[in-house]
Amino acid sequence: MDGGTRRRGAKRDELPERVTLKKEIGLLSACTIIIGNIIGSGIFISPKGVLEHSGSVGLALVVWVLGGGIAALGSMCYAELGVTIPKSGGDYSYVTEIFGGLIGFLLLWSAVLIMYPTTLAVIALTFSNYILQPVFPDCVPPYMATRMLSTTCVLFLTWVNCFSVRLATRIQDIFTVGKLMALGLIIVVGLVQIFRGQYEGLTPQVAFEFSKTPSVGQIALAFLQASFAFSGWNFLNYVTEEVVEPQRNLPRAIYISIPLVTFVYTLTNIAYFSSMSPEELLSSNAVAVTFGQKLLGMFSTIMPISVALSTFGGINGYLFTSSRLCFSGAREGHLPSLLAMIHCKSCTPIPALLVCCTATIVIMCIGETHNLINYVSFINYLSYGVTIAGLLYYRWKKPALYRPIKVNLMVPTCYLLFWALLLGFSLHSEPVVCGVGLVIMLTGVPVYFLGVHWSEKPKCIYDFIEWATYLGQRIFFVVFPQIDPIVAAPPAGWSEKASSARKASGTF
């Protein structure tokens, strides 16, 4: 929005000219955002993908542990980027700062258009299917019933996020605890089985007995399955500007959450394998539900309810973070300026939240959400690699820049080697899926040059944008937030000369 629209809005007494984003995400809420976004429905219903590709129980457990290690490497890199470039928006903000507008816009375009709405739609449909399962125990829940319940859930959580940041984070806190309690129940039941002597399948002789010898490609696909289960580790970086003391709490939350999730995931899989044979696990479409039916008896309905609660918290987390991506994109001038505005009382990005909600409902109505997820998974991993490669480039481009956290160069290097391996095998095994993902991303190129780069648009277009922005301000009661940048203040004695000396000595 240009200055003319701001002057017009300023004449109205009921709309203050500027308000400030509230910092209401403390260390606990920061941890629950990461944990709540990582732990979705995957660990409850689909660990069989890792077992199927790895070929043995023992190797599957190794893959789960190493998958957590890879997520930890990536999160350490994002911790450095998050305190060095302290902006909300995550990957998009970092890539835009490092590589420029076009690359950043392509990540933003694919995320806002397909990636996050599709993921939200799949999680919402999983929620409705598991809520309705006890009502329809002998058949698949009706199509319309699942869509209506999913839509109701998304609308309710959108309202919560529009109403209050604090309420949204409290819901995230509560449902993250609920997820951990559900997984804790699985772990405790599994440990009881182990103490009763039911651990034959976990002994080294049996655990590493391969049904078939896996190829390198199959092992890479097993890692890909585990990596999908850990996706969401970077979501706290989308809300950096709402974190209390981000230079301290951002890295602390990452270092607490990733090891905790890795520990819980590994113990959960040990519990599964202690009670189910590999054949039973591979034949199940919902491992946690099968586990509950086998060991919990009349209390087996706890499992589908636990999955539903887990996905409910996941929807809330995705809405909370993805709306901040729209907000950041609009603030950089890559999306309509209305999306960069927040409510003058609740300080929530209502227009951005409504865009995310609407896109999710539209994709749910299309129906082919799982095909879309396959296409955008490639884009998701591409964005991780580009962002972490940007860390290395930024070190070279601005070596004297003060960095409150500075990871060893081996950390991003190891992550990028693993990332290149996964991406290479994905391209080899699924060239069509990866190709469609690239096409989706590249459709943003003409949009960028027409909508962002082209500065000499006809006056009628600017008049329409000004009118639409002003109308949106009146309807949603929103204004631009006060710009309150978080600057990483260098410590006493820091200078470019001292930084150069450190670089020469190899200290990072």
SEPA-794644 format. One record per residue (C-alpha): z, y, x. Coordinates in Angstrom, 1 decimal. Example, Ala and Ser with C-alpha at 12.3 -4.5 7.8 and 13.67 -1.06 7.14 Angstrom:
        Z        Y        X
      7.8     -4.5     12.3
      7.1     -1.1     13.7
This chain:
        Z        Y        X
      0.0      0.0      0.0
     -0.8      3.4      1.4
      1.3      6.6      1.5
     -0.1      7.9     -1.8
      1.4      5.0     -3.7
      4.7      5.4     -1.9
      4.9      9.1     -2.8
      4.1      8.3     -6.4
      6.8      5.7     -6.5
      9.3      8.0     -4.9
      9.1     10.5     -7.8
     10.8      8.0    -10.1
     14.6      8.3     -9.8
     15.2      4.7    -10.9
     13.4      3.3     -7.9
     15.0      4.0     -4.5
     12.5      4.5     -1.7
     14.0      2.0      0.6
     16.5     -0.9      0.5
     17.5     -3.3      3.3
     17.3     -7.0      3.5
     20.7     -8.6      3.1
     22.0    -10.7      5.9
     23.8    -13.5      4.0
     22.8    -16.6      5.9
     25.8    -17.6      8.1
     25.9    -20.6     10.5
     26.8    -23.1      7.7
     23.9    -22.0      5.4
     21.6    -21.9      8.4
     22.4    -25.5      9.1
     22.0    -26.5      5.5
     18.5    -24.8      5.4
     17.4    -26.9      8.3
     19.0    -30.2      7.2
     18.1    -29.6      3.5
     14.4    -29.1      4.4
     14.2    -32.0      6.8
     16.0    -34.5      4.5
     13.7    -34.8      1.4
     12.6    -37.9     -0.4
     11.0    -39.5      2.7
     14.0    -41.2      4.2
     14.9    -42.6      0.8
     11.6    -44.1     -0.2
      9.1    -44.5      2.7
     10.6    -45.6      6.0
      8.4    -48.7      5.7
      5.5    -46.7      7.2
      7.2    -46.7     10.6
      8.0    -50.4     10.4
      4.5    -51.2      9.3
      2.8    -49.5     12.2
      5.4    -50.4     14.9
      5.4    -54.1     14.0
      9.1    -54.8     14.7
     12.5    -53.7     13.6
     13.6    -52.8     17.2
     10.6    -50.7     17.9
     10.9    -49.0     14.6
     14.4    -47.9     15.4
     13.2    -46.7     18.8
     10.5    -44.6     17.1
     13.1    -43.0     14.8
     15.3    -42.0     17.7
     12.4    -40.7     19.8
     11.0    -38.9     16.7
     14.2    -37.0     16.5
     14.0    -36.2     20.2
     10.5    -34.8     19.8
     11.7    -32.6     16.9
     14.5    -31.4     19.1
     12.0    -30.4     21.8
     10.0    -28.4     19.3
     13.1    -26.8     17.8
     14.3    -25.7     21.3
     11.0    -23.9     21.8
     11.3    -22.3     18.4
     14.8    -21.2     19.2
     13.4    -19.2     22.2
     10.6    -17.7     20.1
     13.0    -16.9     17.3
     15.3    -14.8     19.4
     12.5    -13.3     21.6
     10.3    -12.3     18.6
     13.1    -11.8     16.0
     10.9    -11.6     12.8
     10.9    -13.7      9.7
      7.8    -15.7      9.1
      8.1    -18.5     11.7
      4.9    -19.8     13.2
      2.8    -17.1     11.5
      4.8    -14.2     13.0
      4.9    -15.7     16.5
      1.2    -16.5     16.6
      0.3    -13.1     15.2
      2.4    -11.4     17.9
      1.1    -13.5     20.7
     -2.6    -14.3     19.8
     -3.5    -11.5     17.4
     -4.3    -11.1     13.7
     -7.1    -13.6     13.2
     -5.3    -16.7     14.4
     -2.1    -15.7     12.6
     -4.1    -15.0      9.4
     -5.7    -18.5      9.5
     -2.2    -20.1      9.7
     -1.0    -17.9      6.9
     -4.1    -18.5      4.7
     -3.9    -22.3      4.9
     -0.1    -22.3      4.4
     -0.1    -20.0      1.3
     -3.3    -21.4     -0.2
     -2.6    -25.1      0.1
      0.1    -26.3      2.5
      3.4    -25.1      0.9
      2.3    -25.1     -2.8
      1.1    -28.7     -2.4
      4.2    -29.8     -0.6
      6.3    -28.2     -3.4
      4.3    -29.9     -6.1
      4.7    -33.3     -4.5
      8.5    -32.8     -4.1
      8.8    -31.6     -7.7
      6.8    -34.5     -9.1
      9.0    -36.9     -7.0
     12.1    -35.2     -8.5
     10.8    -35.7    -12.1
      9.7    -39.3    -11.5
     13.2    -40.3    -10.3
     15.1    -38.3    -12.9
     13.0    -40.1    -15.6
     13.2    -43.5    -14.1
     16.4    -44.5    -15.9
     14.8    -43.4    -19.2
     11.7    -45.4    -18.6
     13.0    -48.4    -16.6
     10.1    -50.8    -17.3
      7.1    -48.4    -16.9
      5.8    -45.4    -15.1
      7.1    -42.1    -16.7
      4.5    -40.4    -18.9
      2.2    -37.9    -17.2
      3.1    -34.9    -19.4
      6.8    -35.6    -19.2
      6.8    -35.5    -15.4
      4.7    -32.4    -15.3
      6.9    -30.5    -17.8
     10.1    -31.5    -16.1
      8.6    -30.6    -12.7
      7.5    -27.2    -14.0
     10.9    -26.5    -15.6
     12.6    -27.3    -12.3
     10.3    -25.0    -10.2
     10.7    -22.2    -12.8
     14.5    -22.5    -12.8
     14.8    -22.5     -9.0
     12.3    -19.6     -8.8
     14.6    -17.7    -11.1
     17.6    -18.6     -9.0
     15.9    -17.3     -5.8
     14.8    -14.1     -7.6
     18.3    -13.5     -8.9
     20.4    -13.8     -5.7
     20.0    -14.9     -2.0
     23.6    -15.9     -2.0
     23.2    -18.2     -5.1
     20.1    -19.8     -3.6
     21.9    -20.5     -0.3
     24.9    -21.9     -2.1
     22.7    -24.3     -4.1
     21.2    -25.3     -0.7
     24.6    -25.9      0.7
     25.8    -28.0     -2.2
     22.7    -30.2     -2.5
     22.5    -30.7      1.3
     26.0    -32.0      1.2
     24.9    -34.3     -1.7
     22.0    -35.6      0.3
     24.3    -36.4      3.2
     26.8    -38.1      0.9
     24.0    -40.3     -0.6
     22.9    -41.3      2.9
     26.5    -41.8      3.8
     26.8    -44.3      1.0
     23.8    -46.2      2.3
     25.3    -46.1      5.8
     28.8    -47.3      4.7
     27.3    -50.2      2.6
     25.2    -51.2      5.6
     28.1    -51.1      8.0
     30.1    -53.3      5.6
     27.3    -55.8      5.7
     27.3    -55.7      9.5
     31.1    -56.2      9.7
     30.6    -59.2      7.4
     28.2    -60.7     10.0
     25.0    -59.7      8.3
     23.3    -58.4     11.4
     20.9    -61.2     12.5
     17.9    -59.0     12.0
     19.4    -56.4     14.4
     20.0    -58.7     17.4
     17.6    -58.0     20.3
     15.9    -61.4     20.0
     15.0    -60.9     16.4
     14.6    -57.2     16.3
     11.9    -57.1     18.9
     10.1    -60.1     17.5
      6.7    -58.7     16.6
      4.8    -59.8     13.5
      1.8    -58.6     15.4
      1.4    -56.8     18.7
      0.9    -53.1     17.9
     -1.9    -51.2     19.6
     -1.3    -47.8     21.2
     -3.0    -46.3     18.1
     -0.6    -48.1     15.8
      2.4    -46.9     17.8
      1.1    -43.3     17.6
      0.7    -43.7     13.8
      4.3    -44.9     13.6
      5.4    -41.8     15.5
      3.3    -39.7     13.1
      5.2    -41.3     10.1
      8.5    -40.5     11.7
      7.4    -37.0     12.6
      6.6    -36.3      9.0
     10.1    -37.4      8.0
     11.5    -34.8     10.5
      9.2    -32.0      9.3
     11.1    -28.9      8.2
     13.0    -28.4     11.5
     11.3    -25.0     12.0
     12.1    -23.5      8.6
     15.1    -21.4      9.6
     12.7    -19.3     11.7
     11.1    -18.2      8.4
     14.2    -16.3      7.4
     15.4    -15.0     10.8
     16.0    -11.4      9.5
     18.4    -12.7      6.8
     20.5    -14.7      9.3
     23.8    -13.2     10.4
     23.8    -12.7     14.2
     20.5    -14.6     14.6
     20.6    -14.5     18.4
     23.7    -16.7     18.2
     23.4    -18.6     14.9
     19.7    -19.5     15.1
     20.0    -21.6     18.2
     23.4    -23.0     17.2
     22.1    -24.1     13.8
     19.1    -25.8     15.5
     21.3    -27.6     18.1
     23.7    -28.8     15.4
     21.2    -29.9     12.7
     18.5    -31.8     14.6
     20.9    -34.2     16.4
     22.9    -34.7     13.1
     19.7    -35.6     11.2
     18.5    -37.9     14.0
     21.9    -39.7     13.9
     21.9    -40.0     10.1
     18.3    -41.2     10.0
     18.9    -43.9     12.7
     22.1    -45.2     11.0
     20.3    -45.2      7.6
     17.5    -47.4      9.0
     20.1    -49.7     10.6
     21.7    -50.0      7.2
     18.4    -50.9      5.6
     17.6    -53.5      8.2
     21.1    -55.0      7.9
     20.6    -55.8      4.3
     16.8    -56.2      3.8
     14.3    -58.4      5.7
     11.2    -56.7      7.1
      9.2    -58.4      4.3
     11.4    -57.0      1.6
     11.3    -53.5      3.1
      7.5    -53.5      3.5
      7.0    -54.7     -0.1
      9.2    -51.9     -1.5
      7.7    -48.6     -2.7
     11.2    -47.1     -2.9
     13.4    -48.5     -0.1
     16.6    -46.8     -1.2
     16.2    -48.0     -4.8
     15.5    -51.6     -3.7
     18.6    -51.3     -1.4
     20.7    -50.2     -4.3
     19.5    -52.9     -6.6
     20.3    -55.5     -4.0
     23.8    -54.4     -3.0
     25.2    -51.9     -5.6
     24.8    -54.0     -8.7
     25.7    -52.0    -11.8
     25.9    -48.8     -9.7
     22.3    -49.1     -8.5
     21.3    -46.1    -10.6
     23.1    -44.0     -8.0
     20.0    -44.3     -5.7
     17.3    -42.8     -8.0
     19.7    -40.1     -8.9
     20.4    -39.4     -5.2
     16.7    -39.2     -4.5
     16.3    -36.7     -7.4
     19.1    -34.5     -6.2
     17.7    -34.6     -2.7
     14.3    -33.4     -3.9
     15.9    -30.8     -6.1
     17.5    -29.3     -3.0
     14.2    -29.7     -1.1
     12.4    -27.6     -3.8
     15.0    -24.9     -3.5
     14.6    -24.8      0.3
     10.8    -24.7      0.3
     10.8    -21.9     -2.3
     13.3    -19.9     -0.3
     11.4    -20.2      3.0
      7.8    -20.2      1.9
      8.3    -17.0     -0.1
      9.5    -15.3      3.1
      6.2    -16.4      4.7
      4.3    -14.5      2.0
      6.6    -11.5      2.5
      6.0    -11.5      6.3
      2.2    -11.8      5.8
      2.2     -8.8      3.4
      4.3     -6.8      5.7
      1.7     -7.3      8.5
     -1.1     -6.2      6.2
     -2.6     -9.7      5.8
     -1.6    -10.0      2.1
     -1.3     -7.5     -0.8
      1.5     -5.0      0.0
      3.3     -5.8     -3.3
      4.3     -9.1     -1.7
      6.2     -7.2      1.0
      8.5     -5.6     -1.5
     12.0     -6.7     -2.6
     14.1     -6.0     -5.6
     16.1     -2.8     -5.3
     19.3     -4.5     -6.4
     19.2     -8.2     -5.6
     17.1     -7.6     -2.4
     15.0    -10.7     -3.1
     11.2    -10.8     -2.6
     10.4    -11.4     -6.3
      6.6    -10.9     -6.1
      6.3    -13.4     -3.2
      8.5    -15.9     -5.0
      6.3    -15.7     -8.2
      3.1    -16.2     -6.2
      4.6    -19.4     -4.6
      5.8    -20.6     -8.1
      2.5    -20.0     -9.7
      0.5    -21.7     -6.9
      2.8    -24.7     -7.1
      2.4    -25.1    -10.9
     -1.4    -24.7    -10.7
     -1.6    -27.5     -8.0
      0.6    -29.7    -10.1
     -1.8    -29.3    -13.0
     -4.8    -30.3    -10.8
     -3.1    -33.7    -10.2
     -4.6    -34.7     -6.8
     -1.7    -33.6     -4.8
     -1.4    -36.6     -2.5
     -5.0    -36.1     -1.3
     -4.3    -32.5     -0.6
     -1.2    -33.4      1.4
     -3.3    -35.6      3.6
     -5.7    -32.8      4.3
     -3.0    -30.2      5.1
     -0.8    -32.4      7.3
     -3.3    -32.0     10.0
     -3.1    -28.2      9.7
      0.7    -28.4      9.8
      0.7    -30.2     13.1
     -2.1    -28.0     14.5
      0.1    -24.9     13.8
      3.1    -26.5     15.6
      1.0    -27.0     18.8
     -0.7    -23.6     18.6
      2.8    -21.9     18.3
      4.4    -23.8     21.2
      1.3    -23.2     23.4
      1.8    -19.5     22.5
      5.3    -19.8     24.1
      3.7    -20.7     27.4
      1.1    -18.0     27.1
      3.7    -15.4     26.3
      5.7    -16.4     29.4
      2.6    -15.7     31.4
      1.6    -12.6     29.5
      5.1    -10.9     29.5
      7.1    -12.5     32.3
      9.6     -9.6     32.6
     10.5     -9.7     28.8
     14.2    -10.3     28.2
     14.7    -13.7     26.5
     18.2    -14.5     25.3
     17.2    -18.2     25.4
     14.8    -19.4     28.0
     14.0    -23.2     27.9
     12.8    -25.1     30.9
      9.0    -25.2     31.0
      9.1    -29.0     30.9
     10.3    -28.8     27.2
      7.2    -27.2     25.7
      5.0    -29.2     28.2
      6.4    -32.5     27.0
      6.1    -31.5     23.4
      2.5    -30.4     23.8
      1.6    -33.7     25.5
      3.1    -35.7     22.6
      1.4    -33.3     20.1
     -2.0    -33.8     21.8
     -1.6    -37.6     21.6
     -0.8    -37.5     17.9
     -3.6    -35.1     17.1
     -6.1    -37.1     19.1
     -5.3    -40.3     17.3
     -5.3    -38.6     14.0
     -8.8    -37.2     14.7
    -10.0    -40.7     15.8
     -8.5    -42.6     12.9
     -9.0    -40.1     10.1
    -12.0    -37.8     11.1
    -12.9    -36.9      7.5
     -9.3    -35.9      6.5
     -8.9    -33.8      9.7
    -12.3    -32.3      9.2
    -11.5    -31.2      5.6
     -8.2    -29.7      6.9
    -10.1    -27.6      9.5
    -12.6    -26.5      6.9
     -9.8    -25.3      4.6
     -8.3    -23.3      7.5
    -11.7    -21.8      8.5
    -12.5    -20.6      5.0
    -10.0    -17.9      5.9
    -12.3    -16.4      8.5
    -14.6    -14.5      6.1
    -11.5    -13.5      4.0
     -9.9    -12.0      7.1
    -12.9     -9.9      8.0
    -13.6     -8.7      4.4
    -10.0     -8.2      3.3
     -8.2     -7.2      6.5
    -10.5     -6.2      9.3
    -13.0     -4.2      7.2
    -11.3     -0.8      7.0
    -14.1      1.3      5.4
    -13.9     -0.2      1.9
    -15.2      1.8     -1.1
    -12.8      4.2     -2.6
    -12.8      2.3     -6.0
    -11.2     -0.7     -4.2
     -8.4      1.4     -2.7
     -7.8      3.0     -6.1
     -7.6     -0.4     -7.8
     -5.2     -1.7     -5.1
     -3.0      1.4     -5.5
     -2.9      1.1     -9.2
     -2.1     -2.6     -9.2
      0.6     -2.1     -6.6
      2.2      0.7     -8.6
      2.1     -1.4    -11.7
      3.7     -4.3     -9.9
      6.5     -2.0     -8.7
      7.3     -0.8    -12.2
      7.2     -4.4    -13.7
      9.3     -6.1    -11.0
     11.5     -3.1     -9.9
     10.7     -3.6     -6.3
     10.3     -1.3     -3.2
      9.6     -1.7      0.5
     12.6     -2.9      2.5
     14.1     -0.7      5.1
     12.7     -1.7      8.5
     15.7     -2.9     10.5
     14.3     -4.6     13.6
     16.5     -7.0     15.6
     16.1     -6.1     19.2
     17.3     -8.5     21.8
     19.3     -6.2     24.0
     19.1     -7.2     27.7
     22.5     -7.5     29.5
     23.7     -5.0     32.0
     21.9     -5.2     35.3
     18.7     -6.7     33.8
     15.5     -5.1     35.0
     11.8     -6.0     35.4
     12.4     -6.2     39.2
     15.3     -8.7     38.7
     13.2    -10.7     36.2
     10.3    -10.8     38.7
     12.7    -12.1     41.4
     13.9    -14.8     39.1
     10.3    -15.8     38.4
      9.5    -16.0     42.1
     12.5    -18.2     42.7
     11.4    -20.5     39.8
     14.4    -19.8     37.6
     13.6    -19.9     33.8
